[in-house]
Amino acid sequence: MRRALEREEFRLFYQAKADSVTGKICGFEALLRWEHPDKGMILPGEFIPVLEETGLIVQAGEWVLRTACGRSRPGRQPA
């Protein structure tokens, strides 16, 4: 997991959230995925428990916040 963080193998995907009354988009949620170099895309149910057990969940969470917030600024191009 540490190597995956260092090699920037994690990816964020964004899913729109809609207001249940109006149907209008009211926000987005960031979904974390791991793009393993050999195994391809790995879903969070497989790697989040390992991040928690190793104590790397905080570092991964900080990366998610930095990345998602950085992409939300006007004029900012996605990395």
PDB file with one MODEL, atoms N, CA, C and O in Angstrom:
MODEL        1
ATOM      1  N   MET A   1       0.816  -1.184   0.000  1.00  0.00           N
ATOM      2  CA  MET A   1       0.000   0.000   0.000  1.00  0.00           C
ATOM      3  C   MET A   1       0.865   1.255   0.000  1.00  0.00           C
ATOM      4  O   MET A   1       0.570   2.229  -0.693  1.00  0.00           O
ATOM      5  N   ARG A   2       1.927   1.217   0.780  1.00  0.00           N
ATOM      6  CA  ARG A   2       2.811   2.382   0.826  1.00  0.00           C
ATOM      7  C   ARG A   2       3.377   2.663  -0.567  1.00  0.00           C
ATOM      8  O   ARG A   2       3.455   3.815  -0.994  1.00  0.00           O
ATOM      9  N   ARG A   3       3.764   1.614  -1.258  1.00  0.00           N
ATOM     10  CA  ARG A   3       4.322   1.772  -2.607  1.00  0.00           C
ATOM     11  C   ARG A   3       3.257   2.314  -3.569  1.00  0.00           C
ATOM     12  O   ARG A   3       3.563   3.131  -4.437  1.00  0.00           O
ATOM     13  N   ALA A   4       2.024   1.864  -3.417  1.00  0.00           N
ATOM     14  CA  ALA A   4       0.934   2.362  -4.263  1.00  0.00           C
ATOM     15  C   ALA A   4       0.734   3.859  -4.052  1.00  0.00           C
ATOM     16  O   ALA A   4       0.501   4.596  -5.011  1.00  0.00           O
ATOM     17  N   LEU A   5       0.824   4.308  -2.815  1.00  0.00           N
ATOM     18  CA  LEU A   5       0.726   5.745  -2.526  1.00  0.00           C
ATOM     19  C   LEU A   5       1.906   6.499  -3.130  1.00  0.00           C
ATOM     20  O   LEU A   5       1.730   7.543  -3.759  1.00  0.00           O
ATOM     21  N   GLU A   6       3.103   5.965  -2.936  1.00  0.00           N
ATOM     22  CA  GLU A   6       4.304   6.624  -3.462  1.00  0.00           C
ATOM     23  C   GLU A   6       4.301   6.693  -4.986  1.00  0.00           C
ATOM     24  O   GLU A   6       4.753   7.679  -5.567  1.00  0.00           O
ATOM     25  N   ARG A   7       3.798   5.660  -5.623  1.00  0.00           N
ATOM     26  CA  ARG A   7       3.789   5.595  -7.091  1.00  0.00           C
ATOM     27  C   ARG A   7       2.551   6.252  -7.708  1.00  0.00           C
ATOM     28  O   ARG A   7       2.364   6.237  -8.924  1.00  0.00           O
ATOM     29  N   GLU A   8       1.719   6.822  -6.852  1.00  0.00           N
ATOM     30  CA  GLU A   8       0.501   7.505  -7.298  1.00  0.00           C
ATOM     31  C   GLU A   8      -0.373   6.596  -8.151  1.00  0.00           C
ATOM     32  O   GLU A   8      -0.803   6.970  -9.243  1.00  0.00           O
ATOM     33  N   GLU A   9      -0.628   5.396  -7.637  1.00  0.00           N
ATOM     34  CA  GLU A   9      -1.455   4.423  -8.343  1.00  0.00           C
ATOM     35  C   GLU A   9      -2.945   4.567  -8.027  1.00  0.00           C
ATOM     36  O   GLU A   9      -3.777   3.879  -8.619  1.00  0.00           O
ATOM     37  N   PHE A  10      -3.277   5.457  -7.098  1.00  0.00           N
ATOM     38  CA  PHE A  10      -4.680   5.660  -6.755  1.00  0.00           C
ATOM     39  C   PHE A  10      -5.310   6.643  -7.721  1.00  0.00           C
ATOM     40  O   PHE A  10      -4.658   7.564  -8.212  1.00  0.00           O
ATOM     41  N   ARG A  11      -6.578   6.433  -7.980  1.00  0.00           N
ATOM     42  CA  ARG A  11      -7.335   7.280  -8.898  1.00  0.00           C
ATOM     43  C   ARG A  11      -8.637   7.685  -8.226  1.00  0.00           C
ATOM     44  O   ARG A  11      -9.191   6.952  -7.407  1.00  0.00           O
ATOM     45  N   LEU A  12      -9.110   8.866  -8.591  1.00  0.00           N
ATOM     46  CA  LEU A  12     -10.417   9.327  -8.128  1.00  0.00           C
ATOM     47  C   LEU A  12     -11.378   9.367  -9.303  1.00  0.00           C
ATOM     48  O   LEU A  12     -11.037   9.817 -10.397  1.00  0.00           O
ATOM     49  N   PHE A  13     -12.575   8.889  -9.051  1.00  0.00           N
ATOM     50  CA  PHE A  13     -13.662   8.992 -10.012  1.00  0.00           C
ATOM     51  C   PHE A  13     -14.762   9.778  -9.309  1.00  0.00           C
ATOM     52  O   PHE A  13     -14.947   9.660  -8.098  1.00  0.00           O
ATOM     53  N   TYR A  14     -15.477  10.568 -10.069  1.00  0.00           N
ATOM     54  CA  TYR A  14     -16.482  11.441  -9.473  1.00  0.00           C
ATOM     55  C   TYR A  14     -17.879  11.008  -9.893  1.00  0.00           C
ATOM     56  O   TYR A  14     -18.133  10.711 -11.060  1.00  0.00           O
ATOM     57  N   GLN A  15     -18.773  10.978  -8.917  1.00  0.00           N
ATOM     58  CA  GLN A  15     -20.155  10.592  -9.153  1.00  0.00           C
ATOM     59  C   GLN A  15     -21.054  11.729  -8.697  1.00  0.00           C
ATOM     60  O   GLN A  15     -20.930  12.224  -7.577  1.00  0.00           O
ATOM     61  N   ALA A  16     -21.950  12.133  -9.567  1.00  0.00           N
ATOM     62  CA  ALA A  16     -22.870  13.220  -9.234  1.00  0.00           C
ATOM     63  C   ALA A  16     -23.864  12.767  -8.174  1.00  0.00           C
ATOM     64  O   ALA A  16     -24.273  11.606  -8.134  1.00  0.00           O
ATOM     65  N   LYS A  17     -24.245  13.714  -7.315  1.00  0.00           N
ATOM     66  CA  LYS A  17     -25.289  13.475  -6.319  1.00  0.00           C
ATOM     67  C   LYS A  17     -26.469  14.372  -6.700  1.00  0.00           C
ATOM     68  O   LYS A  17     -26.296  15.566  -6.945  1.00  0.00           O
ATOM     69  N   ALA A  18     -27.655  13.794  -6.747  1.00  0.00           N
ATOM     70  CA  ALA A  18     -28.839  14.555  -7.135  1.00  0.00           C
ATOM     71  C   ALA A  18     -29.774  14.745  -5.950  1.00  0.00           C
ATOM     72  O   ALA A  18     -29.904  13.868  -5.096  1.00  0.00           O
ATOM     73  N   ASP A  19     -30.419  15.894  -5.910  1.00  0.00           N
ATOM     74  CA  ASP A  19     -31.435  16.178  -4.908  1.00  0.00           C
ATOM     75  C   ASP A  19     -32.629  15.275  -5.195  1.00  0.00           C
ATOM     76  O   ASP A  19     -33.113  15.244  -6.327  1.00  0.00           O
ATOM     77  N   SER A  20     -33.108  14.549  -4.212  1.00  0.00           N
ATOM     78  CA  SER A  20     -34.197  13.586  -4.430  1.00  0.00           C
ATOM     79  C   SER A  20     -35.534  14.262  -4.736  1.00  0.00           C
ATOM     80  O   SER A  20     -36.428  13.631  -5.300  1.00  0.00           O
ATOM     81  N   VAL A  21     -35.677  15.525  -4.375  1.00  0.00           N
ATOM     82  CA  VAL A  21     -36.929  16.232  -4.631  1.00  0.00           C
ATOM     83  C   VAL A  21     -36.913  16.896  -6.006  1.00  0.00           C
ATOM     84  O   VAL A  21     -37.845  16.733  -6.793  1.00  0.00           O
ATOM     85  N   THR A  22     -35.850  17.645  -6.286  1.00  0.00           N
ATOM     86  CA  THR A  22     -35.797  18.417  -7.538  1.00  0.00           C
ATOM     87  C   THR A  22     -35.139  17.652  -8.679  1.00  0.00           C
ATOM     88  O   THR A  22     -35.376  17.957  -9.848  1.00  0.00           O
ATOM     89  N   GLY A  23     -34.316  16.662  -8.350  1.00  0.00           N
ATOM     90  CA  GLY A  23     -33.581  15.941  -9.382  1.00  0.00           C
ATOM     91  C   GLY A  23     -32.355  16.675  -9.873  1.00  0.00           C
ATOM     92  O   GLY A  23     -31.631  16.169 -10.730  1.00  0.00           O
ATOM     93  N   LYS A  24     -32.109  17.859  -9.342  1.00  0.00           N
ATOM     94  CA  LYS A  24     -30.953  18.659  -9.759  1.00  0.00           C
ATOM     95  C   LYS A  24     -29.687  18.154  -9.077  1.00  0.00           C
ATOM     96  O   LYS A  24     -29.712  17.685  -7.939  1.00  0.00           O
ATOM     97  N   ILE A  25     -28.592  18.264  -9.801  1.00  0.00           N
ATOM     98  CA  ILE A  25     -27.300  17.879  -9.219  1.00  0.00           C
ATOM     99  C   ILE A  25     -26.958  18.855  -8.102  1.00  0.00           C
ATOM    100  O   ILE A  25     -26.985  20.071  -8.292  1.00  0.00           O
ATOM    101  N   CYS A  26     -26.637  18.305  -6.935  1.00  0.00           N
ATOM    102  CA  CYS A  26     -26.352  19.144  -5.770  1.00  0.00           C
ATOM    103  C   CYS A  26     -24.933  18.945  -5.252  1.00  0.00           C
ATOM    104  O   CYS A  26     -24.546  19.553  -4.254  1.00  0.00           O
ATOM    105  N   GLY A  27     -24.167  18.109  -5.915  1.00  0.00           N
ATOM    106  CA  GLY A  27     -22.793  17.896  -5.491  1.00  0.00           C
ATOM    107  C   GLY A  27     -22.216  16.669  -6.175  1.00  0.00           C
ATOM    108  O   GLY A  27     -22.833  16.062  -7.050  1.00  0.00           O
ATOM    109  N   PHE A  28     -21.025  16.333  -5.749  1.00  0.00           N
ATOM    110  CA  PHE A  28     -20.330  15.172  -6.287  1.00  0.00           C
ATOM    111  C   PHE A  28     -19.650  14.443  -5.151  1.00  0.00           C
ATOM    112  O   PHE A  28     -19.308  15.045  -4.133  1.00  0.00           O
ATOM    113  N   GLU A  29     -19.454  13.155  -5.323  1.00  0.00           N
ATOM    114  CA  GLU A  29     -18.641  12.413  -4.363  1.00  0.00           C
ATOM    115  C   GLU A  29     -17.449  11.833  -5.106  1.00  0.00           C
ATOM    116  O   GLU A  29     -17.546  11.448  -6.271  1.00  0.00           O
ATOM    117  N   ALA A  30     -16.326  11.780  -4.409  1.00  0.00           N
ATOM    118  CA  ALA A  30     -15.096  11.237  -4.977  1.00  0.00           C
ATOM    119  C   ALA A  30     -14.983   9.769  -4.576  1.00  0.00           C
ATOM    120  O   ALA A  30     -15.080   9.428  -3.397  1.00  0.00           O
ATOM    121  N   LEU A  31     -14.778   8.915  -5.560  1.00  0.00           N
ATOM    122  CA  LEU A  31     -14.674   7.479  -5.328  1.00  0.00           C
ATOM    123  C   LEU A  31     -13.235   7.041  -5.566  1.00  0.00           C
ATOM    124  O   LEU A  31     -12.686   7.243  -6.648  1.00  0.00           O
ATOM    125  N   LEU A  32     -12.635   6.445  -4.553  1.00  0.00           N
ATOM    126  CA  LEU A  32     -11.238   6.037  -4.628  1.00  0.00           C
ATOM    127  C   LEU A  32     -11.104   4.651  -5.233  1.00  0.00           C
ATOM    128  O   LEU A  32     -11.817   3.723  -4.851  1.00  0.00           O
ATOM    129  N   ARG A  33     -10.191   4.520  -6.175  1.00  0.00           N
ATOM    130  CA  ARG A  33      -9.872   3.236  -6.793  1.00  0.00           C
ATOM    131  C   ARG A  33      -8.357   3.105  -6.853  1.00  0.00           C
ATOM    132  O   ARG A  33      -7.634   4.101  -6.875  1.00  0.00           O
ATOM    133  N   TRP A  34      -7.893   1.869  -6.878  1.00  0.00           N
ATOM    134  CA  TRP A  34      -6.462   1.588  -6.981  1.00  0.00           C
ATOM    135  C   TRP A  34      -6.205   0.965  -8.345  1.00  0.00           C
ATOM    136  O   TRP A  34      -6.764  -0.082  -8.672  1.00  0.00           O
ATOM    137  N   GLU A  35      -5.364   1.606  -9.133  1.00  0.00           N
ATOM    138  CA  GLU A  35      -4.993   1.074 -10.430  1.00  0.00           C
ATOM    139  C   GLU A  35      -3.675   0.320 -10.282  1.00  0.00           C
ATOM    140  O   GLU A  35      -2.597   0.888 -10.453  1.00  0.00           O
ATOM    141  N   HIS A  36      -3.779  -0.957  -9.963  1.00  0.00           N
ATOM    142  CA  HIS A  36      -2.610  -1.810  -9.740  1.00  0.00           C
ATOM    143  C   HIS A  36      -1.921  -2.035 -11.082  1.00  0.00           C
ATOM    144  O   HIS A  36      -2.593  -2.290 -12.081  1.00  0.00           O
ATOM    145  N   PRO A  37      -0.587  -1.946 -11.123  1.00  0.00           N
ATOM    146  CA  PRO A  37       0.120  -2.073 -12.399  1.00  0.00           C
ATOM    147  C   PRO A  37      -0.062  -3.424 -13.087  1.00  0.00           C
ATOM    148  O   PRO A  37       0.018  -3.501 -14.313  1.00  0.00           O
ATOM    149  N   ASP A  38      -0.304  -4.484 -12.328  1.00  0.00           N
ATOM    150  CA  ASP A  38      -0.472  -5.814 -12.927  1.00  0.00           C
ATOM    151  C   ASP A  38      -1.923  -6.297 -12.914  1.00  0.00           C
ATOM    152  O   ASP A  38      -2.370  -6.955 -13.853  1.00  0.00           O
ATOM    153  N   LYS A  39      -2.652  -5.971 -11.852  1.00  0.00           N
ATOM    154  CA  LYS A  39      -4.006  -6.492 -11.676  1.00  0.00           C
ATOM    155  C   LYS A  39      -5.091  -5.566 -12.210  1.00  0.00           C
ATOM    156  O   LYS A  39      -6.259  -5.953 -12.260  1.00  0.00           O
ATOM    157  N   GLY A  40      -4.732  -4.367 -12.605  1.00  0.00           N
ATOM    158  CA  GLY A  40      -5.723  -3.411 -13.098  1.00  0.00           C
ATOM    159  C   GLY A  40      -6.464  -2.721 -11.964  1.00  0.00           C
ATOM    160  O   GLY A  40      -5.943  -2.588 -10.857  1.00  0.00           O
ATOM    161  N   MET A  41      -7.702  -2.278 -12.254  1.00  0.00           N
ATOM    162  CA  MET A  41      -8.476  -1.505 -11.296  1.00  0.00           C
ATOM    163  C   MET A  41      -8.981  -2.391 -10.158  1.00  0.00           C
ATOM    164  O   MET A  41      -9.600  -3.431 -10.386  1.00  0.00           O
ATOM    165  N   ILE A  42      -8.706  -1.959  -8.939  1.00  0.00           N
ATOM    166  CA  ILE A  42      -9.103  -2.702  -7.743  1.00  0.00           C
ATOM    167  C   ILE A  42     -10.108  -1.865  -6.968  1.00  0.00           C
ATOM    168  O   ILE A  42      -9.885  -0.679  -6.722  1.00  0.00           O
ATOM    169  N   LEU A  43     -11.209  -2.488  -6.588  1.00  0.00           N
ATOM    170  CA  LEU A  43     -12.275  -1.791  -5.870  1.00  0.00           C
ATOM    171  C   LEU A  43     -11.896  -1.586  -4.404  1.00  0.00           C
ATOM    172  O   LEU A  43     -11.084  -2.339  -3.866  1.00  0.00           O
ATOM    173  N   PRO A  44     -12.475  -0.578  -3.754  1.00  0.00           N
ATOM    174  CA  PRO A  44     -12.097  -0.232  -2.384  1.00  0.00           C
ATOM    175  C   PRO A  44     -12.299  -1.325  -1.353  1.00  0.00           C
ATOM    176  O   PRO A  44     -11.566  -1.374  -0.366  1.00  0.00           O
ATOM    177  N   GLY A  45     -13.268  -2.200  -1.551  1.00  0.00           N
ATOM    178  CA  GLY A  45     -13.502  -3.273  -0.590  1.00  0.00           C
ATOM    179  C   GLY A  45     -12.307  -4.194  -0.432  1.00  0.00           C
ATOM    180  O   GLY A  45     -12.167  -4.882   0.579  1.00  0.00           O
ATOM    181  N   GLU A  46     -11.451  -4.200  -1.436  1.00  0.00           N
ATOM    182  CA  GLU A  46     -10.269  -5.052  -1.395  1.00  0.00           C
ATOM    183  C   GLU A  46      -9.055  -4.367  -0.774  1.00  0.00           C
ATOM    184  O   GLU A  46      -8.199  -5.042  -0.203  1.00  0.00           O
ATOM    185  N   PHE A  47      -8.963  -3.026  -0.875  1.00  0.00           N
ATOM    186  CA  PHE A  47      -7.745  -2.376  -0.379  1.00  0.00           C
ATOM    187  C   PHE A  47      -7.951  -1.448   0.811  1.00  0.00           C
ATOM    188  O   PHE A  47      -6.996  -1.176   1.539  1.00  0.00           O
ATOM    189  N   ILE A  48      -9.163  -0.955   1.032  1.00  0.00           N
ATOM    190  CA  ILE A  48      -9.398  -0.061   2.185  1.00  0.00           C
ATOM    191  C   ILE A  48      -9.089  -0.764   3.503  1.00  0.00           C
ATOM    192  O   ILE A  48      -8.444  -0.159   4.359  1.00  0.00           O
ATOM    193  N   PRO A  49      -9.521  -2.025   3.713  1.00  0.00           N
ATOM    194  CA  PRO A  49      -9.165  -2.698   4.970  1.00  0.00           C
ATOM    195  C   PRO A  49      -7.650  -2.778   5.183  1.00  0.00           C
ATOM    196  O   PRO A  49      -7.179  -2.675   6.316  1.00  0.00           O
ATOM    197  N   VAL A  50      -6.898  -2.958   4.118  1.00  0.00           N
ATOM    198  CA  VAL A  50      -5.430  -3.020   4.249  1.00  0.00           C
ATOM    199  C   VAL A  50      -4.883  -1.646   4.626  1.00  0.00           C
ATOM    200  O   VAL A  50      -3.984  -1.546   5.461  1.00  0.00           O
ATOM    201  N   LEU A  51      -5.421  -0.582   4.015  1.00  0.00           N
ATOM    202  CA  LEU A  51      -5.005   0.770   4.391  1.00  0.00           C
ATOM    203  C   LEU A  51      -5.290   1.017   5.876  1.00  0.00           C
ATOM    204  O   LEU A  51      -4.477   1.620   6.575  1.00  0.00           O
ATOM    205  N   GLU A  52      -6.444   0.551   6.349  1.00  0.00           N
ATOM    206  CA  GLU A  52      -6.797   0.734   7.763  1.00  0.00           C
ATOM    207  C   GLU A  52      -5.872  -0.057   8.674  1.00  0.00           C
ATOM    208  O   GLU A  52      -5.398   0.463   9.684  1.00  0.00           O
ATOM    209  N   GLU A  53      -5.611  -1.318   8.321  1.00  0.00           N
ATOM    210  CA  GLU A  53      -4.766  -2.177   9.156  1.00  0.00           C
ATOM    211  C   GLU A  53      -3.329  -1.667   9.240  1.00  0.00           C
ATOM    212  O   GLU A  53      -2.677  -1.818  10.274  1.00  0.00           O
ATOM    213  N   THR A  54      -2.838  -1.071   8.172  1.00  0.00           N
ATOM    214  CA  THR A  54      -1.446  -0.600   8.140  1.00  0.00           C
ATOM    215  C   THR A  54      -1.284   0.829   8.635  1.00  0.00           C
ATOM    216  O   THR A  54      -0.165   1.325   8.761  1.00  0.00           O
ATOM    217  N   GLY A  55      -2.409   1.494   8.916  1.00  0.00           N
ATOM    218  CA  GLY A  55      -2.337   2.871   9.375  1.00  0.00           C
ATOM    219  C   GLY A  55      -2.152   3.877   8.250  1.00  0.00           C
ATOM    220  O   GLY A  55      -1.949   5.062   8.512  1.00  0.00           O
ATOM    221  N   LEU A  56      -2.218   3.429   7.013  1.00  0.00           N
ATOM    222  CA  LEU A  56      -2.033   4.328   5.874  1.00  0.00           C
ATOM    223  C   LEU A  56      -3.321   5.004   5.433  1.00  0.00           C
ATOM    224  O   LEU A  56      -3.323   5.788   4.484  1.00  0.00           O
ATOM    225  N   ILE A  57      -4.421   4.701   6.124  1.00  0.00           N
ATOM    226  CA  ILE A  57      -5.715   5.268   5.750  1.00  0.00           C
ATOM    227  C   ILE A  57      -5.712   6.791   5.876  1.00  0.00           C
ATOM    228  O   ILE A  57      -6.355   7.477   5.081  1.00  0.00           O
ATOM    229  N   VAL A  58      -5.000   7.322   6.861  1.00  0.00           N
ATOM    230  CA  VAL A  58      -4.942   8.781   7.038  1.00  0.00           C
ATOM    231  C   VAL A  58      -4.205   9.415   5.868  1.00  0.00           C
ATOM    232  O   VAL A  58      -4.667  10.409   5.309  1.00  0.00           O
ATOM    233  N   GLN A  59      -3.074   8.852   5.498  1.00  0.00           N
ATOM    234  CA  GLN A  59      -2.305   9.380   4.370  1.00  0.00           C
ATOM    235  C   GLN A  59      -3.122   9.298   3.079  1.00  0.00           C
ATOM    236  O   GLN A  59      -3.105  10.232   2.277  1.00  0.00           O
ATOM    237  N   ALA A  60      -3.826   8.206   2.876  1.00  0.00           N
ATOM    238  CA  ALA A  60      -4.662   8.055   1.682  1.00  0.00           C
ATOM    239  C   ALA A  60      -5.808   9.069   1.711  1.00  0.00           C
ATOM    240  O   ALA A  60      -6.132   9.662   0.682  1.00  0.00           O
ATOM    241  N   GLY A  61      -6.416   9.271   2.866  1.00  0.00           N
ATOM    242  CA  GLY A  61      -7.497  10.247   2.999  1.00  0.00           C
ATOM    243  C   GLY A  61      -7.029  11.662   2.717  1.00  0.00           C
ATOM    244  O   GLY A  61      -7.742  12.443   2.088  1.00  0.00           O
ATOM    245  N   GLU A  62      -5.833  11.993   3.180  1.00  0.00           N
ATOM    246  CA  GLU A  62      -5.277  13.321   2.905  1.00  0.00           C
ATOM    247  C   GLU A  62      -5.055  13.500   1.412  1.00  0.00           C
ATOM    248  O   GLU A  62      -5.311  14.575   0.869  1.00  0.00           O
ATOM    249  N   TRP A  63      -4.575  12.443   0.738  1.00  0.00           N
ATOM    250  CA  TRP A  63      -4.361  12.504  -0.705  1.00  0.00           C
ATOM    251  C   TRP A  63      -5.691  12.736  -1.422  1.00  0.00           C
ATOM    252  O   TRP A  63      -5.773  13.549  -2.342  1.00  0.00           O
ATOM    253  N   VAL A  64      -6.727  12.020  -0.996  1.00  0.00           N
ATOM    254  CA  VAL A  64      -8.054  12.176  -1.611  1.00  0.00           C
ATOM    255  C   VAL A  64      -8.531  13.618  -1.468  1.00  0.00           C
ATOM    256  O   VAL A  64      -8.999  14.215  -2.438  1.00  0.00           O
ATOM    257  N   LEU A  65      -8.419  14.174  -0.281  1.00  0.00           N
ATOM    258  CA  LEU A  65      -8.871  15.557  -0.056  1.00  0.00           C
ATOM    259  C   LEU A  65      -8.073  16.553  -0.888  1.00  0.00           C
ATOM    260  O   LEU A  65      -8.651  17.435  -1.523  1.00  0.00           O
ATOM    261  N   ARG A  66      -6.749  16.418  -0.889  1.00  0.00           N
ATOM    262  CA  ARG A  66      -5.913  17.331  -1.693  1.00  0.00           C
ATOM    263  C   ARG A  66      -6.268  17.239  -3.170  1.00  0.00           C
ATOM    264  O   ARG A  66      -6.398  18.256  -3.852  1.00  0.00           O
ATOM    265  N   THR A  67      -6.421  16.024  -3.654  1.00  0.00           N
ATOM    266  CA  THR A  67      -6.681  15.812  -5.072  1.00  0.00           C
ATOM    267  C   THR A  67      -8.069  16.317  -5.460  1.00  0.00           C
ATOM    268  O   THR A  67      -8.214  17.044  -6.444  1.00  0.00           O
ATOM    269  N   ALA A  68      -9.075  15.940  -4.702  1.00  0.00           N
ATOM    270  CA  ALA A  68     -10.444  16.350  -5.022  1.00  0.00           C
ATOM    271  C   ALA A  68     -10.607  17.863  -4.907  1.00  0.00           C
ATOM    272  O   ALA A  68     -11.223  18.486  -5.772  1.00  0.00           O
ATOM    273  N   CYS A  69     -10.074  18.447  -3.869  1.00  0.00           N
ATOM    274  CA  CYS A  69     -10.200  19.897  -3.696  1.00  0.00           C
ATOM    275  C   CYS A  69      -9.379  20.652  -4.739  1.00  0.00           C
ATOM    276  O   CYS A  69      -9.796  21.709  -5.214  1.00  0.00           O
ATOM    277  N   GLY A  70      -8.240  20.125  -5.088  1.00  0.00           N
ATOM    278  CA  GLY A  70      -7.415  20.766  -6.106  1.00  0.00           C
ATOM    279  C   GLY A  70      -8.082  20.784  -7.456  1.00  0.00           C
ATOM    280  O   GLY A  70      -7.930  21.745  -8.209  1.00  0.00           O
ATOM    281  N   ARG A  71      -8.816  19.742  -7.777  1.00  0.00           N
ATOM    282  CA  ARG A  71      -9.495  19.664  -9.075  1.00  0.00           C
ATOM    283  C   ARG A  71     -10.754  20.498  -9.111  1.00  0.00           C
ATOM    284  O   ARG A  71     -11.280  20.768 -10.192  1.00  0.00           O
ATOM    285  N   SER A  72     -11.252  20.914  -7.965  1.00  0.00           N
ATOM    286  CA  SER A  72     -12.509  21.654  -7.948  1.00  0.00           C
ATOM    287  C   SER A  72     -12.305  23.150  -8.164  1.00  0.00           C
ATOM    288  O   SER A  72     -13.273  23.884  -8.363  1.00  0.00           O
ATOM    289  N   ARG A  73     -11.054  23.608  -8.127  1.00  0.00           N
ATOM    290  CA  ARG A  73     -10.805  25.037  -8.299  1.00  0.00           C
ATOM    291  C   ARG A  73     -10.979  25.441  -9.756  1.00  0.00           C
ATOM    292  O   ARG A  73     -10.529  24.729 -10.653  1.00  0.00           O
ATOM    293  N   PRO A  74     -11.635  26.591 -10.005  1.00  0.00           N
ATOM    294  CA  PRO A  74     -11.814  27.063 -11.378  1.00  0.00           C
ATOM    295  C   PRO A  74     -10.473  27.228 -12.093  1.00  0.00           C
ATOM    296  O   PRO A  74      -9.503  27.712 -11.511  1.00  0.00           O
ATOM    297  N   GLY A  75     -10.433  26.826 -13.347  1.00  0.00           N
ATOM    298  CA  GLY A  75      -9.226  26.986 -14.142  1.00  0.00           C
ATOM    299  C   GLY A  75      -8.199  25.899 -13.910  1.00  0.00           C
ATOM    300  O   GLY A  75      -7.175  25.871 -14.593  1.00  0.00           O
ATOM    301  N   ARG A  76      -8.439  25.013 -12.979  1.00  0.00           N
ATOM    302  CA  ARG A  76      -7.490  23.941 -12.673  1.00  0.00           C
ATOM    303  C   ARG A  76      -7.730  22.759 -13.600  1.00  0.00           C
ATOM    304  O   ARG A  76      -8.864  22.297 -13.724  1.00  0.00           O
ATOM    305  N   GLN A  77      -6.709  22.273 -14.236  1.00  0.00           N
ATOM    306  CA  GLN A  77      -6.814  21.117 -15.112  1.00  0.00           C
ATOM    307  C   GLN A  77      -6.631  19.847 -14.294  1.00  0.00           C
ATOM    308  O   GLN A  77      -5.777  19.807 -13.408  1.00  0.00           O
ATOM    309  N   PRO A  78      -7.415  18.811 -14.570  1.00  0.00           N
ATOM    310  CA  PRO A  78      -7.232  17.538 -13.853  1.00  0.00           C
ATOM    311  C   PRO A  78      -5.847  16.960 -14.089  1.00  0.00           C
ATOM    312  O   PRO A  78      -5.287  17.078 -15.179  1.00  0.00           O
ATOM    313  N   ALA A  79      -5.306  16.340 -13.062  1.00  0.00           N
ATOM    314  CA  ALA A  79      -3.968  15.730 -13.168  1.00  0.00           C
ATOM    315  C   ALA A  79      -4.043  14.400 -13.883  1.00  0.00           C
ATOM    316  O   ALA A  79      -3.021  13.739 -14.066  1.00  0.00           O
TER     317      ALA A  79
ENDMDL
END
